[in-house]
């Protein structure tokens, strides 16, 4: 089969607005879905002109509110609107719609007959905007009225395991005459790996209007093509990914996918979001994942799950890299140590941390690798964590001090403040002014002599970094750490230097 088509869903208020968006993204797309339910009512009479305006195959969709759309004028008026939009004023049928989307319970014989007579393909869709749908392969057959239709199922997953079911069910299908999608951020793998699911097409939205359908989890066409190289993915593509929760934003796909393209590799790297790490490994089996980058909060679970953690990973007690070899074995590594060590020494301009008193904020999976590195660099550290026992357990491995993370430990933090290393997720995706919820050491007043290293890189300047910088401190985010540990992951995944 050929690759899935890329469909741009346009949700403007006017046909002219939609046309401008089609023209902007034209080189990335194959098909356009006109969402008639988003148009102003005075545009409805002109819907049938749209295919000739854009010059690309078009899908007509007028989605009801119950199915996630905006049309609420009733089924009788919607039927009339479909009929008017599908009628032709020109004998050249290429100037009309190529597809029409009818819900599985919208069965109007006259419209179906007209669509067939005009040579339109009917997409017969089943949606659940709140819950997952099971027995997908069986339901695809059930919702079709004729063998000429393209059945589509789209649902809202509750967990990554629901997304795994899509890949498991798709393995039973023999052709590409269907569309299977999980919605929302959890369902992103089903959009990127449409070729693995044998999907007829995948839906995207313009960046300018993607918020109109934010619940669907669309990517924009540029991201789909330039970051994920969608048009090159096939059944032989090796799949890697990054897993964590909530994993709202990550720069790792850009880094790894650029490397695959540079080396001419048939591989793709995708986000795999899950709150539950066992679900990640079940998904990895169903989707044939060859390697995983692991981030907050799964690094300790990843090490425990691995069949063969290397010595350094065992010593640290956390893994940020899993590699699945051809013998079915999961190997665990920790490239955070390399990435952190290189970026920290560049930041501090030192060869080691001898005679430096270091505060490590947090005692999770990332801090385990960082504490290990600080010890190897001969630093003297205190680990601060909200749960004191967890800080003490980690500190005892390296002969470090431990303290609770809070105002009561202010004197200890002042003592270990030559270099402050922030390892928690607090402040991630926050660009607001420092406060108790987004600044893990909100109670500490910087003097300007400290150096602050925050492993977060989105945003580039976290609230605590902003506060430290204003006090005259030298600050650094985690982007270089991301790059350096990512280069080592790339080598572990592929056997090639980045």
VOVEX-192907 format. One record per residue (C-alpha): residue number from 0; y, z, x; residue in three letters. Coordinates in nm, 2 decimals. Layout:
BEGIN
   i      v      w      u  aa
 NUM      Y      Z      X ALA
...
! end
This chain:
BEGIN
   i      v      w      u  aa
   0   0.00   0.00   0.00 UNK
   1   0.36  -0.05   0.10 UNK
   2   0.59   0.25   0.15 UNK
   3   0.74   0.42  -0.16 UNK
   4   1.07   0.27  -0.28 UNK
   5   1.39   0.47  -0.23 UNK
   6   1.57   0.52  -0.56 UNK
   7   1.93   0.63  -0.58 UNK
   8   2.00   0.84  -0.89 UNK
   9   2.36   0.79  -1.00 UNK
  10   2.52   1.05  -1.23 UNK
  11   2.88   0.94  -1.25 UNK
  12   3.09   0.95  -1.57 UNK
  13   3.16   0.58  -1.56 UNK
  14   2.97   0.26  -1.45 UNK
  15   3.25   0.19  -1.20 UNK
  16   3.21   0.53  -1.04 UNK
  17   2.83   0.47  -1.01 UNK
  18   2.89   0.12  -0.87 UNK
  19   3.11   0.26  -0.59 UNK
  20   2.83   0.50  -0.49 UNK
  21   2.57   0.23  -0.50 UNK
  22   2.78   0.02  -0.27 UNK
  23   2.82   0.31  -0.02 UNK
  24   2.45   0.37   0.01 UNK
  25   2.32   0.02  -0.05 UNK
  26   2.17  -0.04   0.29 UNK
  27   1.95   0.27   0.24 UNK
  28   1.81   0.21  -0.10 UNK
  29   1.57  -0.02  -0.30 UNK
  30   1.63   0.08  -0.66 UNK
  31   1.90   0.25  -0.86 UNK
  32   1.84   0.49  -1.15 UNK
  33   2.13   0.49  -1.40 UNK
  34   2.14   0.83  -1.57 UNK
  35   2.30   0.72  -1.90 UNK
  36   2.31   1.08  -2.02 UNK
  37   2.58   1.16  -1.76 UNK
  38   2.81   0.87  -1.87 UNK
  39   3.11   0.92  -2.10 UNK
  40   3.04   0.81  -2.45 UNK
  41   3.28   0.52  -2.43 UNK
  42   3.07   0.38  -2.15 UNK
  43   2.75   0.36  -2.35 UNK
  44   2.83   0.02  -2.51 UNK
  45   2.84  -0.13  -2.16 UNK
  46   2.52   0.01  -2.01 UNK
  47   2.33  -0.32  -2.02 UNK
  48   2.59  -0.47  -1.78 UNK
  49   2.50  -0.23  -1.50 UNK
  50   2.21  -0.42  -1.34 UNK
  51   2.42  -0.73  -1.30 UNK
  52   2.70  -0.52  -1.15 UNK
  53   2.49  -0.37  -0.88 UNK
  54   2.25  -0.66  -0.80 UNK
  55   1.95  -0.43  -0.74 UNK
  56   1.65  -0.34  -0.95 UNK
  57   1.76  -0.06  -1.19 UNK
  58   1.59   0.21  -1.39 UNK
  59   1.75   0.31  -1.72 UNK
  60   1.71   0.69  -1.79 UNK
  61   1.88   0.87  -2.08 UNK
  62   1.74   1.22  -2.02 UNK
  63   1.73   1.49  -2.30 UNK
  64   1.85   1.84  -2.23 UNK
  65   1.50   1.97  -2.28 UNK
  66   1.39   1.76  -1.98 UNK
  67   1.68   1.86  -1.76 UNK
  68   1.93   1.60  -1.87 UNK
  69   2.25   1.61  -2.07 UNK
  70   2.18   1.40  -2.38 UNK
  71   2.19   1.60  -2.70 UNK
  72   2.30   1.36  -2.97 UNK
  73   1.96   1.34  -3.12 UNK
  74   1.65   1.11  -3.09 UNK
  75   1.77   0.85  -3.35 UNK
  76   2.09   0.78  -3.16 UNK
  77   1.91   0.78  -2.83 UNK
  78   1.67   0.52  -2.96 UNK
  79   1.96   0.30  -3.07 UNK
  80   2.12   0.35  -2.73 UNK
  81   1.80   0.24  -2.55 UNK
  82   1.77  -0.06  -2.77 UNK
  83   2.12  -0.18  -2.70 UNK
  84   2.09  -0.12  -2.33 UNK
  85   1.77  -0.31  -2.30 UNK
  86   1.88  -0.62  -2.50 UNK
  87   1.98  -0.92  -2.29 UNK
  88   2.29  -1.13  -2.32 UNK
  89   2.17  -1.36  -2.05 UNK
  90   1.86  -1.57  -2.02 UNK
  91   1.83  -1.46  -1.66 UNK
  92   1.62  -1.15  -1.69 UNK
  93   1.69  -1.04  -1.34 UNK
  94   2.03  -0.93  -1.47 UNK
  95   1.87  -0.67  -1.69 UNK
  96   1.69  -0.34  -1.62 UNK
  97   1.37  -0.36  -1.41 UNK
  98   1.24  -0.02  -1.53 UNK
  99   1.30   0.22  -1.82 UNK
 100   1.21   0.58  -1.83 UNK
 101   1.05   0.72  -2.15 UNK
 102   0.93   1.08  -2.17 UNK
 103   0.56   1.11  -2.25 UNK
 104   0.63   1.23  -2.61 UNK
 105   0.89   0.96  -2.67 UNK
 106   0.68   0.69  -2.82 UNK
 107   0.88   0.43  -3.01 UNK
 108   0.66   0.12  -3.05 UNK
 109   0.94  -0.12  -3.09 UNK
 110   1.11  -0.01  -2.77 UNK
 111   0.78  -0.02  -2.58 UNK
 112   0.71  -0.37  -2.71 UNK
 113   1.06  -0.49  -2.62 UNK
 114   1.03  -0.35  -2.27 UNK
 115   0.70  -0.53  -2.22 UNK
 116   0.84  -0.85  -2.36 UNK
 117   1.14  -0.83  -2.13 UNK
 118   0.91  -0.77  -1.83 UNK
 119   1.03  -0.41  -1.78 UNK
 120   0.81  -0.15  -1.62 UNK
 121   0.79   0.17  -1.82 UNK
 122   0.80   0.50  -1.63 UNK
 123   0.62   0.75  -1.86 UNK
 124   0.75   1.09  -1.75 UNK
 125   0.64   1.44  -1.80 UNK
 126   0.88   1.72  -1.69 UNK
 127   0.87   2.10  -1.68 UNK
 128   1.20   2.23  -1.56 UNK
 129   1.07   2.59  -1.54 UNK
 130   0.71   2.60  -1.45 UNK
 131   0.44   2.42  -1.25 UNK
 132   0.19   2.17  -1.41 UNK
 133  -0.17   2.18  -1.32 UNK
 134  -0.45   1.91  -1.33 UNK
 135  -0.21   1.65  -1.22 UNK
 136  -0.45   1.36  -1.16 UNK
 137  -0.60   1.41  -1.51 UNK
 138  -0.25   1.43  -1.68 UNK
 139  -0.13   1.12  -1.51 UNK
 140  -0.40   0.93  -1.69 UNK
 141  -0.34   1.11  -2.02 UNK
 142   0.04   1.04  -2.05 UNK
 143   0.01   0.66  -2.00 UNK
 144   0.03   0.46  -2.32 UNK
 145  -0.08   0.14  -2.15 UNK
 146  -0.22   0.05  -1.81 UNK
 147   0.10  -0.12  -1.73 UNK
 148   0.30   0.20  -1.72 UNK
 149   0.39   0.41  -1.42 UNK
 150   0.31   0.78  -1.50 UNK
 151   0.55   1.04  -1.35 UNK
 152   0.51   1.41  -1.34 UNK
 153   0.79   1.64  -1.21 UNK
 154   0.78   2.02  -1.23 UNK
 155   0.94   2.33  -1.10 UNK
 156   0.71   2.51  -0.85 UNK
 157   0.71   2.89  -0.84 UNK
 158   0.55   2.90  -0.49 UNK
 159   0.44   2.67  -0.20 UNK
 160   0.09   2.69  -0.34 UNK
 161   0.21   2.49  -0.65 UNK
 162   0.34   2.23  -0.40 UNK
 163   0.00   2.23  -0.22 UNK
 164  -0.16   2.14  -0.55 UNK
 165   0.04   1.82  -0.56 UNK
 166  -0.11   1.71  -0.22 UNK
 167  -0.46   1.82  -0.32 UNK
 168  -0.44   1.62  -0.65 UNK
 169  -0.28   1.32  -0.48 UNK
 170  -0.59   1.29  -0.26 UNK
 171  -0.79   1.20  -0.57 UNK
 172  -0.57   0.90  -0.65 UNK
 173  -0.66   0.55  -0.54 UNK
 174  -0.34   0.35  -0.60 UNK
 175   0.04   0.39  -0.58 UNK
 176   0.11   0.34  -0.95 UNK
 177   0.24   0.69  -1.01 UNK
 178   0.51   0.94  -0.92 UNK
 179   0.43   1.30  -0.84 UNK
 180   0.71   1.54  -0.75 UNK
 181   0.78   1.91  -0.72 UNK
 182   1.14   2.00  -0.78 UNK
 183   1.38   2.23  -0.60 UNK
 184   1.39   2.33  -0.24 UNK
 185   1.02   2.43  -0.24 UNK
 186   0.93   2.07  -0.35 UNK
 187   1.12   1.90  -0.06 UNK
 188   0.79   1.79   0.11 UNK
 189   0.69   1.59  -0.19 UNK
 190   1.01   1.38  -0.16 UNK
 191   0.99   1.33   0.22 UNK
 192   0.61   1.26   0.22 UNK
 193   0.60   1.03  -0.07 UNK
 194   0.38   0.79   0.13 UNK
 195   0.12   1.07   0.17 UNK
 196   0.12   1.12  -0.21 UNK
 197   0.09   0.74  -0.27 UNK
 198   0.41   0.76  -0.48 UNK
 199   0.56   0.44  -0.62 UNK
 200   0.91   0.57  -0.53 UNK
 201   1.11   0.88  -0.44 UNK
 202   1.44   0.98  -0.59 UNK
 203   1.76   1.05  -0.39 UNK
 204   2.12   1.13  -0.49 UNK
 205   2.46   1.05  -0.33 UNK
 206   2.61   1.33  -0.14 UNK
 207   2.92   1.32  -0.36 UNK
 208   2.73   1.39  -0.68 UNK
 209   2.41   1.57  -0.56 UNK
 210   2.53   1.89  -0.72 UNK
 211   2.50   1.73  -1.06 UNK
 212   2.12   1.75  -1.02 UNK
 213   2.10   2.05  -0.79 UNK
 214   1.79   2.19  -0.96 UNK
 215   1.59   1.87  -0.88 UNK
 216   1.61   1.91  -0.51 UNK
 217   1.71   1.56  -0.42 UNK
 218   1.80   1.46  -0.06 UNK
 219   2.07   1.21   0.00 UNK
 220   1.96   0.87   0.12 UNK
 221   2.12   0.90   0.47 UNK
 222   1.93   1.23   0.54 UNK
 223   1.61   1.09   0.40 UNK
 224   1.63   0.78   0.62 UNK
 225   1.82   0.88   0.93 UNK
 226   1.69   1.24   0.97 UNK
 227   1.33   1.20   0.83 UNK
 228   1.28   0.83   0.90 UNK
 229   1.13   0.79   0.55 UNK
 230   1.07   0.42   0.58 UNK
 231   0.84   0.47   0.88 UNK
 232   0.62   0.73   0.73 UNK
 233   0.26   0.61   0.64 UNK
 234  -0.09   0.76   0.61 UNK
 235  -0.12   0.77   0.99 UNK
 236   0.20   0.97   1.04 UNK
 237   0.15   1.31   1.21 UNK
 238   0.33   1.58   1.02 UNK
 239   0.50   1.89   1.18 UNK
 240   0.73   2.13   1.02 UNK
 241   0.93   2.45   1.02 UNK
 242   0.84   2.74   0.79 UNK
 243   1.03   3.05   0.69 UNK
 244   1.21   3.21   0.40 UNK
 245   1.46   3.14   0.25 UNK
 246   1.52   2.87   0.51 UNK
 247   1.83   2.75   0.34 UNK
 248   1.95   2.55   0.64 UNK
 249   1.79   2.45   0.96 UNK
 250   1.88   2.21   1.24 UNK
 251   1.52   2.18   1.37 UNK
 252   1.43   1.86   1.17 UNK
 253   1.72   1.67   1.34 UNK
 254   1.61   1.79   1.68 UNK
 255   1.24   1.71   1.65 UNK
 256   1.27   1.39   1.45 UNK
 257   1.52   1.25   1.70 UNK
 258   1.26   1.32   1.97 UNK
 259   0.99   1.14   1.79 UNK
 260   1.21   0.84   1.74 UNK
 261   1.32   0.84   2.10 UNK
 262   0.96   0.83   2.22 UNK
 263   0.84   0.58   1.95 UNK
 264   0.60   0.83   1.79 UNK
 265   0.47   0.80   1.44 UNK
 266   0.55   1.16   1.34 UNK
 267   0.78   1.35   1.11 UNK
 268   0.90   1.71   1.10 UNK
 269   0.99   1.87   0.77 UNK
 270   1.10   2.20   0.62 UNK
 271   0.82   2.41   0.45 UNK
 272   0.97   2.70   0.26 UNK
 273   0.75   2.99   0.16 UNK
 274   0.79   3.37   0.10 UNK
 275   0.42   3.41   0.16 UNK
 276   0.27   3.31   0.50 UNK
 277  -0.09   3.26   0.38 UNK
 278   0.04   2.99   0.14 UNK
 279   0.19   2.81   0.44 UNK
 280  -0.15   2.78   0.60 UNK
 281  -0.31   2.67   0.28 UNK
 282  -0.04   2.41   0.24 UNK
 283  -0.09   2.30   0.61 UNK
 284  -0.45   2.22   0.54 UNK
 285  -0.38   2.03   0.22 UNK
 286  -0.09   1.83   0.38 UNK
 287  -0.27   1.79   0.72 UNK
 288   0.00   1.96   0.92 UNK
 289  -0.04   1.93   1.30 UNK
 290   0.21   2.19   1.41 UNK
 291   0.45   2.45   1.28 UNK
 292   0.77   2.61   1.40 UNK
 293   0.78   2.96   1.26 UNK
 294   1.10   3.15   1.18 UNK
 295   1.21   3.46   0.99 UNK
 296   1.02   3.64   0.84 UNK
 297   0.68   3.50   0.94 UNK
 298   0.66   3.53   1.32 UNK
 299   0.44   3.84   1.33 UNK
 300   0.21   3.70   1.06 UNK
 301   0.18   3.37   1.25 UNK
 302   0.05   3.55   1.56 UNK
 303  -0.21   3.74   1.35 UNK
 304  -0.33   3.43   1.17 UNK
 305  -0.38   3.22   1.48 UNK
 306  -0.73   3.16   1.62 UNK
 307  -0.61   3.15   1.98 UNK
 308  -0.28   3.31   2.06 UNK
 309  -0.19   3.27   2.43 UNK
 310  -0.14   3.58   2.65 UNK
 311   0.24   3.59   2.62 UNK
 312   0.22   3.57   2.24 UNK
 313  -0.03   3.85   2.23 UNK
 314   0.19   4.07   2.45 UNK
 315   0.49   4.00   2.23 UNK
 316   0.31   4.04   1.90 UNK
 317   0.48   3.74   1.74 UNK
 318   0.46   3.37   1.74 UNK
 319   0.72   3.10   1.66 UNK
 320   0.49   2.80   1.73 UNK
 321   0.15   2.71   1.59 UNK
 322  -0.04   2.40   1.70 UNK
 323  -0.34   2.27   1.52 UNK
 324  -0.58   2.08   1.75 UNK
 325  -0.85   1.83   1.66 UNK
 326  -1.12   2.09   1.67 UNK
 327  -0.96   2.27   1.38 UNK
 328  -0.82   2.56   1.59 UNK
 329  -0.47   2.70   1.54 UNK
 330  -0.32   2.79   1.88 UNK
 331  -0.02   3.03   1.89 UNK
 332   0.27   3.03   2.14 UNK
 333   0.61   3.19   2.16 UNK
 334   0.89   2.96   2.29 UNK
 335   1.16   3.20   2.18 UNK
 336   1.13   3.37   2.52 UNK
 337   1.20   3.05   2.71 UNK
 338   1.48   2.94   2.48 UNK
 339   1.65   3.28   2.47 UNK
 340   1.62   3.34   2.85 UNK
 341   1.77   3.01   2.95 UNK
 342   2.06   3.02   2.69 UNK
 343   2.13   3.39   2.76 UNK
 344   2.16   3.35   3.14 UNK
 345   2.38   3.04   3.09 UNK
 346   2.60   3.25   2.86 UNK
 347   2.63   3.55   3.08 UNK
 348   2.65   3.35   3.41 UNK
 349   2.39   3.59   3.57 UNK
 350   2.05   3.54   3.73 UNK
 351   1.91   3.85   3.56 UNK
 352   2.01   4.15   3.35 UNK
 353   1.98   4.41   3.63 UNK
 354   2.22   4.70   3.58 UNK
 355   2.31   4.58   3.23 UNK
 356   2.28   4.80   2.92 UNK
 357   2.17   4.59   2.63 UNK
 358   2.17   4.66   2.25 UNK
 359   1.90   4.46   2.06 UNK
 360   1.99   4.46   1.69 UNK
 361   1.68   4.43   1.48 UNK
 362   1.30   4.48   1.54 UNK
 363   1.14   4.18   1.37 UNK
 364   0.96   3.89   1.51 UNK
 365   1.25   3.74   1.69 UNK
 366   1.35   4.07   1.85 UNK
 367   1.00   4.11   1.98 UNK
 368   1.03   3.79   2.20 UNK
 369   1.39   3.90   2.30 UNK
 370   1.28   4.25   2.40 UNK
 371   1.01   4.09   2.61 UNK
 372   1.26   3.86   2.78 UNK
 373   1.51   4.14   2.84 UNK
 374   1.24   4.34   3.01 UNK
 375   1.14   4.04   3.23 UNK
 376   1.50   4.00   3.32 UNK
 377   1.52   4.37   3.43 UNK
 378   1.76   4.48   3.16 UNK
 379   1.78   4.83   3.02 UNK
 380   1.79   4.82   2.64 UNK
 381   1.80   5.02   2.32 UNK
 382   1.66   4.87   2.00 UNK
 383   1.85   4.94   1.68 UNK
 384   1.68   4.89   1.35 UNK
 385   1.73   5.02   0.99 UNK
 386   1.37   5.15   1.00 UNK
 387   1.37   5.38   1.31 UNK
 388   0.99   5.38   1.34 UNK
 389   0.98   5.00   1.38 UNK
 390   1.24   5.02   1.65 UNK
 391   1.06   5.30   1.83 UNK
 392   0.73   5.11   1.81 UNK
 393   0.88   4.81   1.98 UNK
 394   1.09   5.00   2.23 UNK
 395   0.78   5.19   2.34 UNK
 396   0.62   4.87   2.46 UNK
 397   0.89   4.82   2.73 UNK
 398   1.02   5.17   2.80 UNK
 399   1.34   5.11   2.60 UNK
 400   1.53   5.35   2.38 UNK
 401   1.53   5.33   2.00 UNK
 402   1.79   5.42   1.74 UNK
 403   1.86   5.38   1.37 UNK
 404   2.09   5.09   1.28 UNK
 405   2.39   5.26   1.13 UNK
 406   2.71   5.46   1.18 UNK
 407   2.51   5.76   1.30 UNK
 408   2.40   5.57   1.61 UNK
 409   2.75   5.46   1.70 UNK
 410   2.76   5.66   2.03 UNK
 411   2.43   5.51   2.14 UNK
 412   2.55   5.16   2.06 UNK
 413   2.87   5.22   2.26 UNK
 414   2.64   5.33   2.55 UNK
 415   2.43   5.01   2.53 UNK
 416   2.71   4.76   2.47 UNK
 417   2.73   4.55   2.79 UNK
 418   2.54   4.28   2.60 UNK
 419   2.48   4.30   2.22 UNK
 420   2.20   4.07   2.10 UNK
 421   2.19   4.02   1.72 UNK
 422   1.84   3.91   1.61 UNK
 423   1.84   3.97   1.24 UNK
 424   1.91   3.72   0.96 UNK
 425   2.22   3.92   0.85 UNK
 426   2.52   3.69   0.85 UNK
 427   2.31   3.37   0.81 UNK
 428   2.48   3.11   0.60 UNK
 429   2.78   3.34   0.56 UNK
 430   3.13   3.22   0.65 UNK
 431   3.32   3.51   0.48 UNK
 432   3.51   3.79   0.64 UNK
 433   3.29   4.06   0.80 UNK
 434   3.16   4.33   0.56 UNK
 435   2.87   4.57   0.53 UNK
 436   2.64   4.30   0.38 UNK
 437   2.70   4.02   0.63 UNK
 438   2.77   4.21   0.96 UNK
 439   2.48   4.42   1.09 UNK
 440   2.71   4.63   1.31 UNK
 441   3.01   4.65   1.07 UNK
 442   3.07   5.01   1.18 UNK
 443   3.12   4.92   1.55 UNK
 444   3.47   4.85   1.69 UNK
 445   3.46   4.60   1.97 UNK
 446   3.66   4.68   2.28 UNK
 447   3.67   4.33   2.42 UNK
 448   3.45   4.41   2.71 UNK
 449   3.12   4.34   2.53 UNK
 450   2.93   4.01   2.53 UNK
 451   2.78   3.93   2.19 UNK
 452   2.48   3.69   2.16 UNK
 453   2.39   3.61   1.79 UNK
 454   2.07   3.41   1.75 UNK
 455   2.20   3.27   1.42 UNK
 456   2.34   2.92   1.45 UNK
 457   2.43   2.85   1.08 UNK
 458   2.72   2.91   1.06 UNK
 459   2.83   2.84   1.41 UNK
 460   3.05   3.15   1.40 UNK
 461   2.90   3.44   1.20 UNK
 462   3.11   3.72   1.06 UNK
 463   3.02   3.96   1.35 UNK
 464   3.09   3.68   1.61 UNK
 465   3.43   3.62   1.45 UNK
 466   3.52   3.99   1.46 UNK
 467   3.40   4.02   1.83 UNK
 468   3.59   3.71   1.94 UNK
 469   3.91   3.84   1.78 UNK
 470   3.87   4.16   1.99 UNK
 471   3.85   3.95   2.31 UNK
 472   3.47   3.95   2.35 UNK
 473   3.28   3.66   2.49 UNK
 474   3.05   3.53   2.21 UNK
 475   2.76   3.29   2.18 UNK
 476   2.55   3.17   1.88 UNK
 477   2.18   3.07   1.88 UNK
 478   2.21   2.69   1.89 UNK
 479   2.13   2.65   2.26 UNK
 480   1.84   2.89   2.21 UNK
 481   1.72   2.67   1.93 UNK
 482   1.75   2.36   2.15 UNK
 483   1.56   2.50   2.45 UNK
 484   1.28   2.66   2.25 UNK
 485   1.26   2.34   2.04 UNK
 486   1.22   2.13   2.35 UNK
 487   0.92   2.34   2.45 UNK
 488   0.77   2.32   2.10 UNK
 489   0.81   1.94   2.11 UNK
 490   0.60   1.94   2.44 UNK
 491   0.34   2.17   2.28 UNK
 492   0.32   1.95   1.97 UNK
 493   0.31   1.61   2.14 UNK
 494   0.22   1.66   2.51 UNK
 495   0.55   1.48   2.61 UNK
 496   0.87   1.63   2.75 UNK
 497   1.15   1.60   2.50 UNK
! end
